[in-house]
Amino acid sequence: MLKSNLVEIVKEKFDYLDKKESEKLVNLFFSEIIASLSEGRRIELRGFGSFSVKTRPPRVARNPKTGVKVEVGTKLMPYFRAGKDLNKLINS
């Protein structure tokens, strides 16, 4: 599903919203998730899943073009874990 599909679904479900308002609503939802994750907070959507940030330790990587070893520092990676209800719906 694309973001534009989600905007259309919101517009159809809430007929009093026009397309611009639906798009603002979807953008607000995603921006709040991004802001919370960037602050290191965990987000839980009951029945769907949870988002969190995990730390990836520093490592030595290799440039695939040249083969030169490169040091890669610590990175923060977004992590999603599906909820129990979502797993049941997908696997049934």
Secondary structure as GFF3:
##gff-version 3
##sequence-region A 1 92
A	DSSP	alpha_helix	3	13	.	.	.	ID=ss1
A	DSSP	alpha_helix	19	38	.	.	.	ID=ss2
A	DSSP	beta_strand	43	45	.	.	.	ID=ss3
A	DSSP	beta_strand	49	56	.	.	.	ID=ss4
A	DSSP	beta_strand	59	62	.	.	.	ID=ss5
A	DSSP	beta_strand	69	72	.	.	.	ID=ss6
A	DSSP	beta_strand	75	82	.	.	.	ID=ss7
A	DSSP	alpha_helix	84	91	.	.	.	ID=ss8
###
